[in-house]
Every structure is written in structure tokens, then in C-alpha cells.
Amino acid sequence: MTTVTGTDVLNRIGNTPLVKLDSLSHNSTEYFAKLEGHNPFGSVKDRAAYWMIKDGEEKGILKRGKSILIEPTSGNTGIALTGIGKLLDYKVEIVIPEKVSNETKDIIRNLGAKVFETSDDLCPKVGAGTDQSIALATSIASSRPDTYYSPNQYANEVNFKGHYVGTGPEIWKQTEGKVTHFFTGIGTGGTITGIGTFLKEKNPNIKIIGCQPQQNHLIQGWRNFEESAKPDLFLKREGVVDDWVSVDNNEAFSVVNEVLEKDKLLVSPSSAAVYACMKKYPLDGDACVVGIFADDGRKFKSVYAEQNIMSGEDFDNAIKNATHMSELAY
Ligand SMILES: Cc1ncc(COP(=O)(O)O)c(C=O)c1O
């Protein structure tokens, strides 16, 4: 039997696989998915969480066995901070909108965090007075600054940096510098600005394309900029985005079974939304298109049943038959 230590787990953050999407690729137009579900706690947010904790330690703000991490999140950052926090001996408290899937909240609780639920929209809104999650986390953190630390992913520069020095170079290397188009959704903007800035420095002709969900959407982890202000982290480098594609709930959910059947991937709603954006984006000539699949489908059994995408039984079979599910996640 091989045992995995905490350090091994942390060493497995990043270097996620890039897989070809046969369903979309044709002739010299190739499509790839960067499978961030392979991070140890199951999403792209392991990167930001790890960088923010490391940064807090380096600045002397965080002390193992003493400090408490508190953060507003729509899910994945909560899972990542709790999982990594547990390995590094931090207590974690997570403020999360009640609309987030029950599976997500259960994972956070099972990993050991205290969870506060609010009646916010799916993605905590930024901007004064618009959001309970951020206000609650800020108020708890400021009441005991000696103990509590909120990394504040919406403005924390190392959230950007983790992608600028990690995910961006990984994509450049994995495509051997051939990437021409990059697609992702936006929560804090760390992913799109970090990867986008790096790729543009390598080749200014690479198109960085942001995916925008409809208002009142069901895409856990994403933000619609008409209903929620842009986070500071995104605002700082928003010029890196060349183009936008809109995607509604229906378009996103309608490709979940298609990707499962054709590419053998059980995708999350946000990955389905990226896929739908890549599929409808007009391209001419040769292209190497990369999309971020920020997590995988395993947390969305209840969501897919509610949306009539898959019965519980079909979901269980999909988990068994899907390829590229990380064995380590959570
Ligand atoms: C589920 C999920 N979480 C997080 C992100 C990225 O978020 P951020 O902009 O905070 O880096 C995405 C973007 O694709 C996502 O789909």
C-alpha cells in the first residue's frame, strides 16, 4: 500500500492534465480542456488557496495551530482553504450562499470547516452593501484581527500570481507554444488575468476570451458583470480580455451529456459552460483552443437531477465510466 502524506498532497497542486476534446476538434483546429479537477481538493481554487495561505505565512500574519482562516466563497475556494488548512493546522470558517449545491457544503463540513450560510446569489457579490457573505466574513475577521485572517481572494494579488507563474506556463508548455485562443469563466478574475497576462507576454496574438453567464445563473463559481460588480483583482488587468461570449443556463446544461458521451468526461456546470462557449465561438483557419474546466462533475448530482440532465442512477454510472476523474480529490 502506498501512503500519501500532507506534503505529497500539497505538492500535487498544479500540473493538471490538458486533454484533447475529440468532440470539437477537426482537421487543424484542436480543442483542449485543462482539467483543474485533478488538483487534490478538486478544483482550480487549490492554486489560489495555497498561494494565499503561503503568502499569509510568509508575511507573518498566519500562525499554524493558532490562526483561523475565514473566507466568503461560492464553494471551491472553501473546499480548497479547508483541505489545505487542515493539512497545515489551521481552523477554517467559510461563509457561503445557501444556493450552492449541498454536496459542496457537505464536502466543506466533512473536511472540518465551520460553515455560515447566507441568502446571497450563487456567487458572492463584491461592492459595499450588496452582499452578506463578504460583509459577514469581514465583520467576523475584523472583530478579532489577532486570530482571524481573511485572504480576500477578490483582491489578493497572489491569487493572480498563482496563475501567472503556474497555470499560464503549464498551458504554454503543454501546447508547445501553439495555443491561439484561451477560454475561462470569471469569479474573482485570478484565473483569466493570471493566465491571460502570461500568455500575452509570450505571444500578444493569443486571444483571451471571457465567458459570461446569464443573469441569475446556475453556474457555481461564475459571475455575471451586469448583476455583480467587477472584483478589484479583475479590474486591475481587465484589458487582457480580448472578447466575451455569453452563455445561458440552458446552453451550458445541454452539453453535459454530449461531453460525457463523446469525450468521456463528467463535467461540472462551469466546465459545460466553457465547452458551450468554445463550441459556438466562430474560428477560421488553424487554431489551438484551450478552455479551463475548473472542477469536475462529481459535486453536482443533485443539480443535474434538479435540472433533469441525469437521474441519480445515470449519474452514478457516469462517475464509474468517466475518464480523467482525479482519484485524490477530497
Ligand atoms: C467553478 C469555477 N471556479 C472558479 C473559477 C475561476 O475563478 P476565478 O476567476 O476566481 O479565478 C472558475 C472559472 O472558470 C470556475 O468555473
The ligand as a MOL file (V3000), in Angstrom:
LIG
                    3D

  0  0  0     0  0            999 V3000
M  V30 BEGIN CTAB
M  V30 COUNTS 16 16 0 0 0
M  V30 BEGIN ATOM
M  V30 1 C -16.1480 26.6510 -10.7810 0
M  V30 2 C -15.1710 27.7520 -11.0070 0
M  V30 3 N -14.4830 28.2400 -10.0150 0
M  V30 4 C -13.5590 29.2410 -10.2450 0
M  V30 5 C -13.3240 29.7350 -11.4940 0
M  V30 6 C -12.2900 30.7890 -11.7450 0
M  V30 7 O -12.4240 31.7230 -10.8740 0
M  V30 8 P -11.5180 32.9550 -10.6450 0
M  V30 9 O -11.9620 33.9870 -11.6140 0
M  V30 10 O -11.8900 33.2900 -9.2490 0
M  V30 11 O -10.0960 32.6120 -10.7820 0
M  V30 12 C -14.0000 29.2750 -12.4840 0
M  V30 13 C -13.6920 29.8180 -13.7880 0
M  V30 14 O -13.7280 29.1380 -14.7720 0
M  V30 15 C -14.9540 28.2560 -12.2580 0
M  V30 16 O -15.6300 27.7440 -13.2800 0
M  V30 END ATOM
M  V30 BEGIN BOND
M  V30 1 1 1 2
M  V30 2 1 2 3
M  V30 3 2 2 15
M  V30 4 2 3 4
M  V30 5 1 4 5
M  V30 6 1 5 6
M  V30 7 2 5 12
M  V30 8 1 6 7
M  V30 9 1 7 8
M  V30 10 2 8 9
M  V30 11 1 8 10
M  V30 12 1 8 11
M  V30 13 1 12 13
M  V30 14 1 12 15
M  V30 15 2 13 14
M  V30 16 1 15 16
M  V30 END BOND
M  V30 END CTAB
M  END
